[in-house]
Amino acid sequence: MYWITLGRSTTDHKPSDLAHDPEPAIDLDKKGWWSMRFKHTIAADVFGNEVRCRHLGELSGEACKNLLDYYEKWS
C-alpha cells in the first residue's frame, strides 16, 4: 500500500502552487508552498518512520481544507 503525498517548499514556488503560512506546532516554521510538481508516493510501511518519513502532525483545519481543495482541483 502507498500514500500519495505533496511536497512543500519554502524556497521555490510557481503561480499554480498553494501558499501555506507557517504552522510551528508541526515544525513548519516558514512560509511555504504546496505543489503538484512535488507529488510522490510513500510506501505505507515507511510512513511515520522517524528516520525515513517522519510524521510532523496534522495541518490546521483551514490549511487542511485548502490543501484538499488544491489537490482535487489539480489531480
PDB file of N, CA, C and O in Angstrom:
ATOM      1  N   MET A   1       0.839  -1.174   0.000  1.00  0.00           N
ATOM      2  CA  MET A   1       0.000   0.000   0.000  1.00  0.00           C
ATOM      3  C   MET A   1       0.892   1.248   0.000  1.00  0.00           C
ATOM      4  O   MET A   1       1.967   1.266   0.599  1.00  0.00           O
ATOM      5  N   TYR A   2       0.416   2.282  -0.684  1.00  0.00           N
ATOM      6  CA  TYR A   2       1.171   3.522  -0.806  1.00  0.00           C
ATOM      7  C   TYR A   2       0.287   4.731  -0.475  1.00  0.00           C
ATOM      8  O   TYR A   2      -0.929   4.700  -0.665  1.00  0.00           O
ATOM      9  N   TRP A   3       0.921   5.785   0.019  1.00  0.00           N
ATOM     10  CA  TRP A   3       0.272   7.072   0.239  1.00  0.00           C
ATOM     11  C   TRP A   3       0.738   8.004  -0.875  1.00  0.00           C
ATOM     12  O   TRP A   3       1.909   7.980  -1.255  1.00  0.00           O
ATOM     13  N   ILE A   4      -0.160   8.816  -1.395  1.00  0.00           N
ATOM     14  CA  ILE A   4       0.217   9.860  -2.341  1.00  0.00           C
ATOM     15  C   ILE A   4       0.360  11.145  -1.536  1.00  0.00           C
ATOM     16  O   ILE A   4      -0.552  11.538  -0.808  1.00  0.00           O
ATOM     17  N   THR A   5       1.507  11.790  -1.672  1.00  0.00           N
ATOM     18  CA  THR A   5       1.780  12.990  -0.879  1.00  0.00           C
ATOM     19  C   THR A   5       2.197  14.144  -1.779  1.00  0.00           C
ATOM     20  O   THR A   5       2.642  13.950  -2.910  1.00  0.00           O
ATOM     21  N   LEU A   6       2.043  15.334  -1.251  1.00  0.00           N
ATOM     22  CA  LEU A   6       2.548  16.524  -1.932  1.00  0.00           C
ATOM     23  C   LEU A   6       3.679  17.091  -1.099  1.00  0.00           C
ATOM     24  O   LEU A   6       3.600  17.149   0.128  1.00  0.00           O
ATOM     25  N   GLY A   7       4.721  17.505  -1.778  1.00  0.00           N
ATOM     26  CA  GLY A   7       5.818  18.154  -1.085  1.00  0.00           C
ATOM     27  C   GLY A   7       5.505  19.625  -0.842  1.00  0.00           C
ATOM     28  O   GLY A   7       4.656  20.215  -1.510  1.00  0.00           O
ATOM     29  N   ARG A   8       6.197  20.193   0.111  1.00  0.00           N
ATOM     30  CA  ARG A   8       6.044  21.612   0.467  1.00  0.00           C
ATOM     31  C   ARG A   8       7.429  22.253   0.422  1.00  0.00           C
ATOM     32  O   ARG A   8       8.363  21.782   1.072  1.00  0.00           O
ATOM     33  N   SER A   9       7.548  23.318  -0.343  1.00  0.00           N
ATOM     34  CA  SER A   9       8.825  24.013  -0.478  1.00  0.00           C
ATOM     35  C   SER A   9       8.754  25.365   0.221  1.00  0.00           C
ATOM     36  O   SER A   9       7.710  26.018   0.224  1.00  0.00           O
ATOM     37  N   THR A  10       9.860  25.777   0.807  1.00  0.00           N
ATOM     38  CA  THR A  10       9.946  27.120   1.383  1.00  0.00           C
ATOM     39  C   THR A  10      10.817  28.029   0.525  1.00  0.00           C
ATOM     40  O   THR A  10      11.008  29.198   0.861  1.00  0.00           O
ATOM     41  N   THR A  11      11.349  27.507  -0.581  1.00  0.00           N
ATOM     42  CA  THR A  11      12.262  28.303  -1.397  1.00  0.00           C
ATOM     43  C   THR A  11      11.841  28.430  -2.856  1.00  0.00           C
ATOM     44  O   THR A  11      12.315  29.330  -3.549  1.00  0.00           O
ATOM     45  N   ASP A  12      10.979  27.569  -3.332  1.00  0.00           N
ATOM     46  CA  ASP A  12      10.636  27.543  -4.753  1.00  0.00           C
ATOM     47  C   ASP A  12       9.126  27.508  -4.900  1.00  0.00           C
ATOM     48  O   ASP A  12       8.460  26.672  -4.290  1.00  0.00           O
ATOM     49  N   HIS A  13       8.579  28.420  -5.712  1.00  0.00           N
ATOM     50  CA  HIS A  13       7.147  28.348  -5.969  1.00  0.00           C
ATOM     51  C   HIS A  13       6.805  28.938  -7.325  1.00  0.00           C
ATOM     52  O   HIS A  13       7.533  29.761  -7.879  1.00  0.00           O
ATOM     53  N   LYS A  14       5.674  28.489  -7.835  1.00  0.00           N
ATOM     54  CA  LYS A  14       5.129  28.947  -9.109  1.00  0.00           C
ATOM     55  C   LYS A  14       3.716  29.461  -8.844  1.00  0.00           C
ATOM     56  O   LYS A  14       3.146  29.165  -7.793  1.00  0.00           O
ATOM     57  N   PRO A  15       3.139  30.223  -9.775  1.00  0.00           N
ATOM     58  CA  PRO A  15       1.789  30.745  -9.567  1.00  0.00           C
ATOM     59  C   PRO A  15       0.735  29.658  -9.298  1.00  0.00           C
ATOM     60  O   PRO A  15      -0.263  29.926  -8.629  1.00  0.00           O
ATOM     61  N   SER A  16       0.941  28.459  -9.802  1.00  0.00           N
ATOM     62  CA  SER A  16      -0.043  27.384  -9.608  1.00  0.00           C
ATOM     63  C   SER A  16       0.086  26.681  -8.254  1.00  0.00           C
ATOM     64  O   SER A  16      -0.745  25.834  -7.927  1.00  0.00           O
ATOM     65  N   ASP A  17       1.097  27.009  -7.472  1.00  0.00           N
ATOM     66  CA  ASP A  17       1.304  26.374  -6.165  1.00  0.00           C
ATOM     67  C   ASP A  17       0.394  27.013  -5.112  1.00  0.00           C
ATOM     68  O   ASP A  17      -0.113  28.118  -5.305  1.00  0.00           O
ATOM     69  N   LEU A  18       0.198  26.315  -4.017  1.00  0.00           N
ATOM     70  CA  LEU A  18      -0.674  26.775  -2.938  1.00  0.00           C
ATOM     71  C   LEU A  18       0.163  27.319  -1.785  1.00  0.00           C
ATOM     72  O   LEU A  18       0.936  26.586  -1.169  1.00  0.00           O
ATOM     73  N   ALA A  19       0.004  28.596  -1.502  1.00  0.00           N
ATOM     74  CA  ALA A  19       0.724  29.216  -0.387  1.00  0.00           C
ATOM     75  C   ALA A  19       0.219  28.649   0.939  1.00  0.00           C
ATOM     76  O   ALA A  19      -0.965  28.353   1.099  1.00  0.00           O
ATOM     77  N   HIS A  20       1.141  28.507   1.875  1.00  0.00           N
ATOM     78  CA  HIS A  20       0.795  27.971   3.195  1.00  0.00           C
ATOM     79  C   HIS A  20       1.591  28.732   4.247  1.00  0.00           C
ATOM     80  O   HIS A  20       2.819  28.796   4.192  1.00  0.00           O
ATOM     81  N   ASP A  21       0.869  29.309   5.205  1.00  0.00           N
ATOM     82  CA  ASP A  21       1.518  30.038   6.294  1.00  0.00           C
ATOM     83  C   ASP A  21       2.220  29.076   7.241  1.00  0.00           C
ATOM     84  O   ASP A  21       1.879  27.894   7.285  1.00  0.00           O
ATOM     85  N   PRO A  22       3.182  29.560   7.988  1.00  0.00           N
ATOM     86  CA  PRO A  22       3.871  28.709   8.966  1.00  0.00           C
ATOM     87  C   PRO A  22       2.889  28.077   9.965  1.00  0.00           C
ATOM     88  O   PRO A  22       1.888  28.684  10.345  1.00  0.00           O
ATOM     89  N   GLU A  23       3.200  26.859  10.373  1.00  0.00           N
ATOM     90  CA  GLU A  23       2.466  26.169  11.440  1.00  0.00           C
ATOM     91  C   GLU A  23       3.518  25.579  12.378  1.00  0.00           C
ATOM     92  O   GLU A  23       3.835  24.393  12.292  1.00  0.00           O
ATOM     93  N   PRO A  24       4.056  26.406  13.270  1.00  0.00           N
ATOM     94  CA  PRO A  24       5.145  25.965  14.149  1.00  0.00           C
ATOM     95  C   PRO A  24       4.801  24.739  14.997  1.00  0.00           C
ATOM     96  O   PRO A  24       5.698  23.982  15.365  1.00  0.00           O
ATOM     97  N   ALA A  25       3.544  24.533  15.309  1.00  0.00           N
ATOM     98  CA  ALA A  25       3.156  23.383  16.128  1.00  0.00           C
ATOM     99  C   ALA A  25       3.508  22.052  15.466  1.00  0.00           C
ATOM    100  O   ALA A  25       3.658  21.035  16.144  1.00  0.00           O
ATOM    101  N   ILE A  26       3.640  22.064  14.136  1.00  0.00           N
ATOM    102  CA  ILE A  26       4.014  20.826  13.430  1.00  0.00           C
ATOM    103  C   ILE A  26       5.331  21.009  12.670  1.00  0.00           C
ATOM    104  O   ILE A  26       5.546  20.400  11.622  1.00  0.00           O
ATOM    105  N   ASP A  27       6.200  21.850  13.212  1.00  0.00           N
ATOM    106  CA  ASP A  27       7.547  22.087  12.670  1.00  0.00           C
ATOM    107  C   ASP A  27       7.580  22.680  11.261  1.00  0.00           C
ATOM    108  O   ASP A  27       8.587  22.554  10.565  1.00  0.00           O
ATOM    109  N   LEU A  28       6.515  23.311  10.841  1.00  0.00           N
ATOM    110  CA  LEU A  28       6.529  24.040   9.573  1.00  0.00           C
ATOM    111  C   LEU A  28       6.653  25.514   9.951  1.00  0.00           C
ATOM    112  O   LEU A  28       5.658  26.234  10.037  1.00  0.00           O
ATOM    113  N   ASP A  29       7.889  25.944  10.173  1.00  0.00           N
ATOM    114  CA  ASP A  29       8.122  27.252  10.781  1.00  0.00           C
ATOM    115  C   ASP A  29       8.383  28.385   9.786  1.00  0.00           C
ATOM    116  O   ASP A  29       8.658  29.515  10.191  1.00  0.00           O
ATOM    117  N   LYS A  30       8.298  28.088   8.494  1.00  0.00           N
ATOM    118  CA  LYS A  30       8.487  29.114   7.469  1.00  0.00           C
ATOM    119  C   LYS A  30       7.305  29.096   6.510  1.00  0.00           C
ATOM    120  O   LYS A  30       6.643  28.071   6.343  1.00  0.00           O
ATOM    121  N   LYS A  31       7.046  30.242   5.882  1.00  0.00           N
ATOM    122  CA  LYS A  31       6.034  30.281   4.833  1.00  0.00           C
ATOM    123  C   LYS A  31       6.470  29.305   3.747  1.00  0.00           C
ATOM    124  O   LYS A  31       7.654  29.209   3.425  1.00  0.00           O
ATOM    125  N   GLY A  32       5.507  28.585   3.187  1.00  0.00           N
ATOM    126  CA  GLY A  32       5.843  27.610   2.160  1.00  0.00           C
ATOM    127  C   GLY A  32       4.762  27.498   1.111  1.00  0.00           C
ATOM    128  O   GLY A  32       3.758  28.209   1.157  1.00  0.00           O
ATOM    129  N   TRP A  33       4.974  26.590   0.155  1.00  0.00           N
ATOM    130  CA  TRP A  33       4.044  26.357  -0.933  1.00  0.00           C
ATOM    131  C   TRP A  33       3.931  24.861  -1.183  1.00  0.00           C
ATOM    132  O   TRP A  33       4.935  24.168  -1.350  1.00  0.00           O
ATOM    133  N   TRP A  34       2.698  24.374  -1.208  1.00  0.00           N
ATOM    134  CA  TRP A  34       2.423  23.004  -1.627  1.00  0.00           C
ATOM    135  C   TRP A  34       2.370  23.005  -3.140  1.00  0.00           C
ATOM    136  O   TRP A  34       1.920  23.984  -3.735  1.00  0.00           O
ATOM    137  N   SER A  35       2.815  21.943  -3.776  1.00  0.00           N
ATOM    138  CA  SER A  35       2.815  21.926  -5.232  1.00  0.00           C
ATOM    139  C   SER A  35       2.582  20.523  -5.776  1.00  0.00           C
ATOM    140  O   SER A  35       3.130  19.542  -5.274  1.00  0.00           O
ATOM    141  N   MET A  36       1.765  20.455  -6.803  1.00  0.00           N
ATOM    142  CA  MET A  36       1.579  19.194  -7.511  1.00  0.00           C
ATOM    143  C   MET A  36       2.875  18.788  -8.216  1.00  0.00           C
ATOM    144  O   MET A  36       3.038  17.624  -8.579  1.00  0.00           O
ATOM    145  N   ARG A  37       3.788  19.725  -8.410  1.00  0.00           N
ATOM    146  CA  ARG A  37       5.084  19.401  -9.015  1.00  0.00           C
ATOM    147  C   ARG A  37       5.884  18.459  -8.127  1.00  0.00           C
ATOM    148  O   ARG A  37       6.763  17.741  -8.607  1.00  0.00           O
ATOM    149  N   PHE A  38       5.581  18.461  -6.836  1.00  0.00           N
ATOM    150  CA  PHE A  38       6.328  17.647  -5.877  1.00  0.00           C
ATOM    151  C   PHE A  38       5.536  16.412  -5.430  1.00  0.00           C
ATOM    152  O   PHE A  38       5.845  15.820  -4.395  1.00  0.00           O
ATOM    153  N   LYS A  39       4.525  16.025  -6.197  1.00  0.00           N
ATOM    154  CA  LYS A  39       3.685  14.869  -5.869  1.00  0.00           C
ATOM    155  C   LYS A  39       4.523  13.591  -5.947  1.00  0.00           C
ATOM    156  O   LYS A  39       5.249  13.371  -6.917  1.00  0.00           O
ATOM    157  N   HIS A  40       4.415  12.758  -4.919  1.00  0.00           N
ATOM    158  CA  HIS A  40       5.154  11.497  -4.913  1.00  0.00           C
ATOM    159  C   HIS A  40       4.443  10.481  -4.021  1.00  0.00           C
ATOM    160  O   HIS A  40       3.533  10.822  -3.266  1.00  0.00           O
ATOM    161  N   THR A  41       4.874   9.245  -4.124  1.00  0.00           N
ATOM    162  CA  THR A  41       4.282   8.181  -3.306  1.00  0.00           C
ATOM    163  C   THR A  41       5.255   7.776  -2.207  1.00  0.00           C
ATOM    164  O   THR A  41       6.475   7.856  -2.357  1.00  0.00           O
ATOM    165  N   ILE A  42       4.674   7.341  -1.106  1.00  0.00           N
ATOM    166  CA  ILE A  42       5.453   6.833   0.023  1.00  0.00           C
ATOM    167  C   ILE A  42       4.842   5.507   0.438  1.00  0.00           C
ATOM    168  O   ILE A  42       3.632   5.413   0.643  1.00  0.00           O
ATOM    169  N   ALA A  43       5.664   4.497   0.561  1.00  0.00           N
ATOM    170  CA  ALA A  43       5.176   3.190   0.987  1.00  0.00           C
ATOM    171  C   ALA A  43       4.597   3.291   2.394  1.00  0.00           C
ATOM    172  O   ALA A  43       5.179   3.938   3.265  1.00  0.00           O
ATOM    173  N   ALA A  44       3.454   2.652   2.613  1.00  0.00           N
ATOM    174  CA  ALA A  44       2.766   2.730   3.904  1.00  0.00           C
ATOM    175  C   ALA A  44       3.645   2.266   5.053  1.00  0.00           C
ATOM    176  O   ALA A  44       3.540   2.787   6.164  1.00  0.00           O
ATOM    177  N   ASP A  45       4.516   1.287   4.797  1.00  0.00           N
ATOM    178  CA  ASP A  45       5.356   0.778   5.889  1.00  0.00           C
ATOM    179  C   ASP A  45       6.483   1.748   6.262  1.00  0.00           C
ATOM    180  O   ASP A  45       7.154   1.556   7.277  1.00  0.00           O
ATOM    181  N   VAL A  46       6.692   2.780   5.451  1.00  0.00           N
ATOM    182  CA  VAL A  46       7.708   3.789   5.729  1.00  0.00           C
ATOM    183  C   VAL A  46       7.084   5.034   6.365  1.00  0.00           C
ATOM    184  O   VAL A  46       7.737   5.741   7.134  1.00  0.00           O
ATOM    185  N   PHE A  47       5.824   5.293   6.041  1.00  0.00           N
ATOM    186  CA  PHE A  47       5.145   6.487   6.527  1.00  0.00           C
ATOM    187  C   PHE A  47       5.162   6.516   8.054  1.00  0.00           C
ATOM    188  O   PHE A  47       4.756   5.557   8.709  1.00  0.00           O
ATOM    189  N   GLY A  48       5.630   7.611   8.600  1.00  0.00           N
ATOM    190  CA  GLY A  48       5.706   7.744  10.051  1.00  0.00           C
ATOM    191  C   GLY A  48       7.004   7.237  10.648  1.00  0.00           C
ATOM    192  O   GLY A  48       7.220   7.372  11.852  1.00  0.00           O
ATOM    193  N   ASN A  49       7.885   6.649   9.820  1.00  0.00           N
ATOM    194  CA  ASN A  49       9.181   6.196  10.300  1.00  0.00           C
ATOM    195  C   ASN A  49      10.011   7.421  10.673  1.00  0.00           C
ATOM    196  O   ASN A  49      10.186   8.315   9.844  1.00  0.00           O
ATOM    197  N   GLU A  50      10.520   7.482  11.884  1.00  0.00           N
ATOM    198  CA  GLU A  50      11.215   8.658  12.398  1.00  0.00           C
ATOM    199  C   GLU A  50      12.388   9.095  11.518  1.00  0.00           C
ATOM    200  O   GLU A  50      12.693  10.286  11.448  1.00  0.00           O
ATOM    201  N   VAL A  51      13.039   8.160  10.853  1.00  0.00           N
ATOM    202  CA  VAL A  51      14.201   8.489  10.025  1.00  0.00           C
ATOM    203  C   VAL A  51      13.814   8.664   8.555  1.00  0.00           C
ATOM    204  O   VAL A  51      14.246   9.622   7.914  1.00  0.00           O
ATOM    205  N   ARG A  52      13.023   7.767   8.028  1.00  0.00           N
ATOM    206  CA  ARG A  52      12.750   7.765   6.590  1.00  0.00           C
ATOM    207  C   ARG A  52      11.593   8.663   6.173  1.00  0.00           C
ATOM    208  O   ARG A  52      11.583   9.166   5.050  1.00  0.00           O
ATOM    209  N   CYS A  53      10.622   8.874   7.048  1.00  0.00           N
ATOM    210  CA  CYS A  53       9.457   9.686   6.682  1.00  0.00           C
ATOM    211  C   CYS A  53       8.736  10.120   7.955  1.00  0.00           C
ATOM    212  O   CYS A  53       7.656   9.624   8.275  1.00  0.00           O
ATOM    213  N   ARG A  54       9.343  11.040   8.662  1.00  0.00           N
ATOM    214  CA  ARG A  54       8.812  11.484   9.955  1.00  0.00           C
ATOM    215  C   ARG A  54       7.451  12.153   9.785  1.00  0.00           C
ATOM    216  O   ARG A  54       7.260  12.970   8.885  1.00  0.00           O
ATOM    217  N   HIS A  55       6.520  11.805  10.645  1.00  0.00           N
ATOM    218  CA  HIS A  55       5.200  12.421  10.645  1.00  0.00           C
ATOM    219  C   HIS A  55       5.244  13.637  11.558  1.00  0.00           C
ATOM    220  O   HIS A  55       5.528  13.510  12.749  1.00  0.00           O
ATOM    221  N   LEU A  56       4.961  14.825  11.004  1.00  0.00           N
ATOM    222  CA  LEU A  56       5.052  16.057  11.776  1.00  0.00           C
ATOM    223  C   LEU A  56       3.764  16.394  12.515  1.00  0.00           C
ATOM    224  O   LEU A  56       3.796  17.105  13.520  1.00  0.00           O
ATOM    225  N   GLY A  57       2.647  15.901  12.039  1.00  0.00           N
ATOM    226  CA  GLY A  57       1.363  16.206  12.655  1.00  0.00           C
ATOM    227  C   GLY A  57       0.334  16.528  11.588  1.00  0.00           C
ATOM    228  O   GLY A  57       0.545  16.268  10.404  1.00  0.00           O
ATOM    229  N   GLU A  58      -0.784  17.100  12.022  1.00  0.00           N
ATOM    230  CA  GLU A  58      -1.873  17.415  11.102  1.00  0.00           C
ATOM    231  C   GLU A  58      -1.952  18.918  10.877  1.00  0.00           C
ATOM    232  O   GLU A  58      -1.708  19.713  11.783  1.00  0.00           O
ATOM    233  N   LEU A  59      -2.297  19.286   9.655  1.00  0.00           N
ATOM    234  CA  LEU A  59      -2.492  20.698   9.338  1.00  0.00           C
ATOM    235  C   LEU A  59      -3.702  21.235  10.094  1.00  0.00           C
ATOM    236  O   LEU A  59      -4.603  20.482  10.462  1.00  0.00           O
ATOM    237  N   SER A  60      -3.708  22.537  10.317  1.00  0.00           N
ATOM    238  CA  SER A  60      -4.870  23.167  10.935  1.00  0.00           C
ATOM    239  C   SER A  60      -6.081  23.001  10.011  1.00  0.00           C
ATOM    240  O   SER A  60      -5.929  22.693   8.829  1.00  0.00           O
ATOM    241  N   GLY A  61      -7.259  23.202  10.550  1.00  0.00           N
ATOM    242  CA  GLY A  61      -8.497  22.989   9.792  1.00  0.00           C
ATOM    243  C   GLY A  61      -8.564  23.696   8.465  1.00  0.00           C
ATOM    244  O   GLY A  61      -8.827  23.063   7.442  1.00  0.00           O
ATOM    245  N   GLU A  62      -8.330  25.011   8.452  1.00  0.00           N
ATOM    246  CA  GLU A  62      -8.417  25.783   7.210  1.00  0.00           C
ATOM    247  C   GLU A  62      -7.307  25.381   6.234  1.00  0.00           C
ATOM    248  O   GLU A  62      -7.558  25.252   5.036  1.00  0.00           O
ATOM    249  N   ALA A  63      -6.099  25.183   6.729  1.00  0.00           N
ATOM    250  CA  ALA A  63      -4.995  24.776   5.860  1.00  0.00           C
ATOM    251  C   ALA A  63      -5.264  23.397   5.259  1.00  0.00           C
ATOM    252  O   ALA A  63      -4.954  23.157   4.092  1.00  0.00           O
ATOM    253  N   CYS A  64      -5.831  22.501   6.043  1.00  0.00           N
ATOM    254  CA  CYS A  64      -6.155  21.159   5.548  1.00  0.00           C
ATOM    255  C   CYS A  64      -7.214  21.243   4.444  1.00  0.00           C
ATOM    256  O   CYS A  64      -7.076  20.609   3.398  1.00  0.00           O
ATOM    257  N   LYS A  65      -8.256  22.016   4.678  1.00  0.00           N
ATOM    258  CA  LYS A  65      -9.306  22.183   3.672  1.00  0.00           C
ATOM    259  C   LYS A  65      -8.723  22.772   2.388  1.00  0.00           C
ATOM    260  O   LYS A  65      -9.029  22.299   1.294  1.00  0.00           O
ATOM    261  N   ASN A  66      -7.889  23.794   2.517  1.00  0.00           N
ATOM    262  CA  ASN A  66      -7.284  24.422   1.339  1.00  0.00           C
ATOM    263  C   ASN A  66      -6.429  23.435   0.558  1.00  0.00           C
ATOM    264  O   ASN A  66      -6.459  23.423  -0.673  1.00  0.00           O
ATOM    265  N   LEU A  67      -5.670  22.611   1.266  1.00  0.00           N
ATOM    266  CA  LEU A  67      -4.812  21.631   0.594  1.00  0.00           C
ATOM    267  C   LEU A  67      -5.643  20.569  -0.113  1.00  0.00           C
ATOM    268  O   LEU A  67      -5.331  20.194  -1.244  1.00  0.00           O
ATOM    269  N   LEU A  68      -6.690  20.081   0.532  1.00  0.00           N
ATOM    270  CA  LEU A  68      -7.560  19.091  -0.112  1.00  0.00           C
ATOM    271  C   LEU A  68      -8.238  19.674  -1.346  1.00  0.00           C
ATOM    272  O   LEU A  68      -8.336  18.994  -2.368  1.00  0.00           O
ATOM    273  N   ASP A  69      -8.708  20.921  -1.274  1.00  0.00           N
ATOM    274  CA  ASP A  69      -9.311  21.576  -2.433  1.00  0.00           C
ATOM    275  C   ASP A  69      -8.298  21.738  -3.557  1.00  0.00           C
ATOM    276  O   ASP A  69      -8.615  21.508  -4.723  1.00  0.00           O
ATOM    277  N   TYR A  70      -7.079  22.133  -3.205  1.00  0.00           N
ATOM    278  CA  TYR A  70      -6.000  22.279  -4.191  1.00  0.00           C
ATOM    279  C   TYR A  70      -5.720  20.944  -4.895  1.00  0.00           C
ATOM    280  O   TYR A  70      -5.598  20.890  -6.119  1.00  0.00           O
ATOM    281  N   TYR A  71      -5.622  19.887  -4.113  1.00  0.00           N
ATOM    282  CA  TYR A  71      -5.334  18.570  -4.673  1.00  0.00           C
ATOM    283  C   TYR A  71      -6.441  18.133  -5.629  1.00  0.00           C
ATOM    284  O   TYR A  71      -6.167  17.635  -6.721  1.00  0.00           O
ATOM    285  N   GLU A  72      -7.689  18.322  -5.210  1.00  0.00           N
ATOM    286  CA  GLU A  72      -8.820  17.933  -6.055  1.00  0.00           C
ATOM    287  C   GLU A  72      -8.827  18.729  -7.363  1.00  0.00           C
ATOM    288  O   GLU A  72      -9.129  18.186  -8.426  1.00  0.00           O
ATOM    289  N   LYS A  73      -8.496  20.003  -7.279  1.00  0.00           N
ATOM    290  CA  LYS A  73      -8.502  20.865  -8.470  1.00  0.00           C
ATOM    291  C   LYS A  73      -7.476  20.415  -9.504  1.00  0.00           C
ATOM    292  O   LYS A  73      -7.748  20.445 -10.704  1.00  0.00           O
ATOM    293  N   TRP A  74      -6.301  20.001  -9.042  1.00  0.00           N
ATOM    294  CA  TRP A  74      -5.195  19.708  -9.961  1.00  0.00           C
ATOM    295  C   TRP A  74      -4.944  18.235 -10.218  1.00  0.00           C
ATOM    296  O   TRP A  74      -4.086  17.900 -11.034  1.00  0.00           O
ATOM    297  N   SER A  75      -5.659  17.347  -9.554  1.00  0.00           N
ATOM    298  CA  SER A  75      -5.362  15.910  -9.774  1.00  0.00           C
ATOM    299  C   SER A  75      -6.228  15.337 -10.883  1.00  0.00           C
ATOM    300  O   SER A  75      -6.117  14.154 -11.203  1.00  0.00           O
TER     301      SER A  75
END
